[in-house]
Amino acid sequence: MNNIEGDSVIFTETEGSSVEYWEYEYNLQNRLSRVRKNGEVIAEFLYDADGMRIKSTEKILEEETNRTSYYVYSYSGSVLMEESTDNGSSNSPEAKYNSYIYAFGKIFAKVDGILDSTYITAEDIFYFHHDNLGSTRLISDGAGNVVMEQDYMPFGEDLPVVGQTEVLDEEAGGYKYTGQKEVISIGLYYYGARYYDPSIGRFITEDTYPGEMINPQSQNLYVYVMNNPLRYIDPTGNVTEETIEGISVETGMYFENKYLLFIVDLNLHILQIRYKETKTESGEIIYQYPITEFHQDAVNADLTINAGFFGESWNPTSATVGDIIMDGNYKSFYKVNYKEGKDAPYFIVWNDNNGKQDFVFAPMEIQKEGWYKGSYLIPEEYRDSNYGLGNVGPLINQGNIVDSSKSYHTQWNVKPTSRTIFGVNQQQDKAYFFIGVGEWTLNKAAELLIEKGVYYGVFLDGGGSTQVITNNPKYNYYTGRPITSVIQTKSRNK
């Protein structure tokens, strides 16, 4: 039963023969705002302007207490701190603080209290141990003792371990199945955009992402991870993610435009540049990557994305625009004319240093003498890097959007086509590859990527020759035009 009252929408359901009524009330942003059980309010939620839950008030029947909690988030949407106050008959109101430390996108540790090295002791720290889906399976204290152990049914219901008579949840703070927060009072998990009911394996509201015609499972707007919870996760409540050998794959919608986003764990993968020298009929050497060879070389990598920049309309010699470094071998393809009033295009270089790749994003240098006078080149001091790419478009610098009106390459703002963006986070332990489908602008793409955690970002090839090859054909995307160079990811274990 549905009805609209003022600024809310109420859905009522009846459970079984015991006539147990549940009412779910939503605000006009379709966020769950109030839950009643048999007419009694047992949970209320408040959200900020971005739709993130910042306050919850719950009636915990088992503990005979009312709990009010406040949440502080990082820029990427992870909970950094919680403040909770219990008001019950057997205790006096006292605020309790929990702080969270993250590693590789998952909760690594919980600290009882506010993060302050002056006061924190080993007794205050609890460490989370996850499975491949990110679910909390074990929690240990500072002395290494197991204080919480939990198994799950495939869709997230608690499965007590052998000999366990009750589910132990206190130390987990509710962060359990796939690392999401369980709302104990109503038996649902909070996934950001929506709430999830593990007892039926469904979200309780529709997805804003309509799915894909080629994948009917994705078109069910309530289903959880296309009914395949052993393989996929849904960290935001909007899109399904899959892990390809340490590479998260996200598909979704942003302001009614589709996108495909690969997030590479650089602790598990390294990035490399590849290019090909090709002779023309006249014997001239140009740098083009034949499609057949591109596909052959991609077999040995987890992810391959072309990095050649813009293509023929910018290319008077039908070669490619941009400088390339591969294993310290520097190639300057051809002269790129200086444009008055425009900022220099960017270059990216990176080096392998004891298992860590260090990236540099910076403007290119204007050559003042010689054959390349008046053109842009990678500065000489960076040409002995392991890998590098020149003449890429500046997009995000230190977490801020670069002024696109001053960019050397501005065509992308008006072309309704797919684009490739490459970036890294501030810690440089994650790399991002973005493909926008539709009329994406630089600023909209930058806004989305900053939300995802990109600190430095540049845009690469034009849409007509965008190529993506993975070890899962579902995410492959390519056309028949020749390209010039590619960025590949390879597992450090291979």
JOCORVEN-V69428 format. One record per residue. RES is the residue in three letters. PHI is phi in whole degrees, -180 to 180 (* if undefined). Layout:
((RES,PHI) (RES,PHI))
This chain:
((MET,*) (ASN,-124) (ASN,-153) (ILE,-110) (GLU,-128) (GLY,60) (ASP,-105) (SER,-139) (VAL,-122) (ILE,-115) (PHE,-117) (THR,-117) (GLU,-129) (THR,-116) (GLU,-111) (GLY,58) (SER,-79) (SER,-79) (VAL,52) (GLU,-103) (TYR,-95) (TRP,-120) (GLU,-119) (TYR,-112) (GLU,-111) (TYR,-122) (ASN,-83) (LEU,-75) (GLN,-92) (ASN,65) (ARG,-100) (LEU,-63) (SER,-113) (ARG,-155) (VAL,-128) (ARG,-117) (LYS,-122) (ASN,52) (GLY,86) (GLU,-100) (VAL,-71) (ILE,-116) (ALA,-159) (GLU,-137) (PHE,-134) (LEU,-125) (TYR,-126) (ASP,-89) (ALA,-66) (ASP,-90) (GLY,84) (MET,-87) (ARG,-71) (ILE,-114) (LYS,-150) (SER,-137) (THR,-126) (GLU,-126) (LYS,-103) (ILE,-89) (LEU,-63) (GLU,-63) (GLU,-103) (GLU,51) (THR,-144) (ASN,-107) (ARG,-116) (THR,-112) (SER,-128) (TYR,-122) (TYR,-126) (VAL,-116) (TYR,-112) (SER,-82) (TYR,-63) (SER,-92) (GLY,96) (SER,-89) (VAL,-73) (LEU,-95) (MET,-153) (GLU,-126) (GLU,-118) (SER,-126) (THR,-131) (ASP,-101) (ASN,-121) (GLY,-132) (SER,-71) (SER,-107) (ASN,-144) (SER,-94) (PRO,-61) (GLU,-149) (ALA,-71) (LYS,-119) (TYR,-113) (ASN,-124) (SER,-114) (TYR,-125) (ILE,-114) (TYR,-114) (ALA,-147) (PHE,57) (GLY,81) (LYS,-125) (ILE,-66) (PHE,-93) (ALA,-154) (LYS,-114) (VAL,-115) (ASP,-75) (GLY,125) (ILE,-89) (LEU,-62) (ASP,-157) (SER,-61) (THR,-69) (TYR,-113) (ILE,-76) (THR,-123) (ALA,-61) (GLU,-70) (ASP,-92) (ILE,-109) (PHE,-130) (TYR,-105) (PHE,-94) (HIS,-123) (HIS,-111) (ASP,-94) (ASN,-67) (LEU,-91) (GLY,91) (SER,-74) (THR,-77) (ARG,-103) (LEU,-139) (ILE,-132) (SER,-120) (ASP,-88) (GLY,-63) (ALA,-95) (GLY,90) (ASN,-78) (VAL,-77) (VAL,-111) (MET,-154) (GLU,-138) (GLN,-146) (ASP,-112) (TYR,-135) (MET,-73) (PRO,-53) (PHE,-96) (GLY,111) (GLU,-67) (ASP,-65) (LEU,-123) (PRO,-60) (VAL,-76) (VAL,-58) (GLY,86) (GLN,-91) (THR,-94) (GLU,-148) (VAL,-77) (LEU,-94) (ASP,-126) (GLU,-59) (GLU,-71) (ALA,-72) (GLY,64) (GLY,90) (TYR,-87) (LYS,-127) (TYR,-63) (THR,50) (GLY,79) (GLN,-90) (LYS,-88) (GLU,-88) (VAL,-93) (ILE,-61) (SER,-65) (ILE,-119) (GLY,70) (LEU,-117) (TYR,-101) (TYR,-91) (TYR,-108) (GLY,97) (ALA,-77) (ARG,-147) (TYR,-108) (TYR,-120) (ASP,-106) (PRO,-68) (SER,-70) (ILE,-120) (GLY,66) (ARG,-141) (PHE,-76) (ILE,-93) (THR,-133) (GLU,-72) (ASP,-79) (THR,-79) (TYR,-87) (PRO,-75) (GLY,90) (GLU,-124) (MET,-61) (ILE,-80) (ASN,-133) (PRO,-57) (GLN,-60) (SER,-74) (GLN,-90) (ASN,-78) (LEU,-78) (TYR,-112) (VAL,-65) (TYR,-95) (VAL,41) (MET,54) (ASN,60) (ASN,-133) (PRO,-75) (LEU,-84) (ARG,-116) (TYR,-115) (ILE,-133) (ASP,-139) (PRO,-69) (THR,-112) (GLY,84) (ASN,-116) (VAL,-134) (THR,-94) (GLU,-116) (GLU,-128) (THR,-102) (ILE,-108) (GLU,49) (GLY,87) (ILE,-116) (SER,-79) (VAL,-118) (GLU,-124) (THR,-120) (GLY,-169) (MET,-124) (TYR,-143) (PHE,51) (GLU,69) (ASN,-115) (LYS,-81) (TYR,-150) (LEU,-128) (LEU,-130) (PHE,-106) (ILE,-117) (VAL,-102) (ASP,-80) (LEU,-77) (ASN,-79) (LEU,-110) (HIS,-130) (ILE,-119) (LEU,-106) (GLN,-135) (ILE,-101) (ARG,-134) (TYR,-150) (LYS,-132) (GLU,-95) (THR,-127) (LYS,-93) (THR,-82) (GLU,-62) (SER,-84) (GLY,92) (GLU,-73) (ILE,-90) (ILE,-123) (TYR,-113) (GLN,-131) (TYR,-105) (PRO,-57) (ILE,-57) (THR,-62) (GLU,-70) (PHE,-58) (HIS,-69) (GLN,-65) (ASP,-68) (ALA,-69) (VAL,-61) (ASN,-90) (ALA,-124) (ASP,-78) (LEU,-149) (THR,-132) (ILE,-133) (ASN,-72) (ALA,-123) (GLY,-59) (PHE,-105) (PHE,66) (GLY,100) (GLU,-64) (SER,-65) (TRP,-104) (ASN,-127) (PRO,-68) (THR,-112) (SER,58) (ALA,-98) (THR,-144) (VAL,-92) (GLY,124) (ASP,-93) (ILE,-134) (ILE,-121) (MET,-137) (ASP,53) (GLY,80) (ASN,-93) (TYR,-91) (LYS,-126) (SER,-106) (PHE,-72) (TYR,-172) (LYS,-67) (VAL,-116) (ASN,-69) (TYR,-69) (LYS,-117) (GLU,-62) (GLY,84) (LYS,-113) (ASP,-69) (ALA,-66) (PRO,-65) (TYR,-97) (PHE,-129) (ILE,-126) (VAL,-135) (TRP,-150) (ASN,-129) (ASP,-92) (ASN,-126) (ASN,53) (GLY,85) (LYS,-125) (GLN,-98) (ASP,-105) (PHE,-106) (VAL,-126) (PHE,-117) (ALA,-160) (PRO,-67) (MET,-77) (GLU,-104) (ILE,-82) (GLN,-78) (LYS,-102) (GLU,-140) (GLY,79) (TRP,-59) (TYR,-99) (LYS,-56) (GLY,82) (SER,-119) (TYR,-101) (LEU,-138) (ILE,-64) (PRO,-53) (GLU,-58) (GLU,-68) (TYR,-105) (ARG,-78) (ASP,-100) (SER,-67) (ASN,-65) (TYR,-142) (GLY,-168) (LEU,-147) (GLY,-111) (ASN,56) (VAL,-105) (GLY,-87) (PRO,-66) (LEU,-135) (ILE,-130) (ASN,-133) (GLN,54) (GLY,79) (ASN,-120) (ILE,-75) (VAL,-74) (ASP,-63) (SER,-69) (SER,-68) (LYS,-101) (SER,-71) (TYR,-61) (HIS,-107) (THR,-118) (GLN,-59) (TRP,-63) (ASN,-66) (VAL,-121) (LYS,-91) (PRO,-83) (THR,-153) (SER,-68) (ARG,-137) (THR,-114) (ILE,-124) (PHE,-120) (GLY,-158) (VAL,-135) (ASN,-84) (GLN,-66) (GLN,-78) (GLN,57) (ASP,-114) (LYS,-136) (ALA,-114) (TYR,-124) (PHE,-123) (PHE,-115) (ILE,-121) (GLY,-98) (VAL,-118) (GLY,115) (GLU,-89) (TRP,-78) (THR,-107) (LEU,-57) (ASN,-65) (LYS,-65) (ALA,-63) (ALA,-64) (GLU,-59) (LEU,-62) (LEU,-69) (ILE,-64) (GLU,-60) (LYS,-79) (GLY,113) (VAL,-72) (TYR,-106) (TYR,-125) (GLY,-153) (VAL,-136) (PHE,-104) (LEU,-109) (ASP,-76) (GLY,-69) (GLY,-65) (GLY,-63) (SER,-125) (THR,-66) (GLN,-131) (VAL,-133) (ILE,-127) (THR,-126) (ASN,-86) (ASN,-125) (PRO,-56) (LYS,-57) (TYR,-103) (ASN,-74) (TYR,-149) (TYR,-161) (THR,-124) (GLY,-92) (ARG,-76) (PRO,-67) (ILE,-122) (THR,-124) (SER,-155) (VAL,-137) (ILE,-108) (GLN,-118) (THR,-107) (LYS,-136) (SER,-64) (ARG,-70) (ASN,-90) (LYS,-95))
